[in-house]
Amino acid sequence: MGADFTHRTGLQVGVNYLTYLGDADEDDKPYEQLSLSDRDNLSLSVKYAF
C-alpha cells in the first residue's frame, strides 16, 4: 500500500508500506525456518525536479 504526493513546484513525496500476511507466531520452529516472519517494510521517498 502506498501513496505519492506531487506539488506544483516539482516536489514529489512518496510513502509505501509492505507487510507479510503469513503466520509469524511459530514458536515451535527453529530460527532458520522463520525467514518469512519479519518482512514488514516502510519506505519514504522524496524527489525534486528543477
Sequence and secondary structure as in RCSB ss.txt:
>XXXX:A:sequence
MGADFTHRTGLQVGVNYLTYLGDADEDDKPYEQLSLSDRDNLSLSVKYAF
>XXXX:A:secstr
 EEEEE TTSEEEEEEEE   S    TTS GGG TTS   EEEEEEEE  
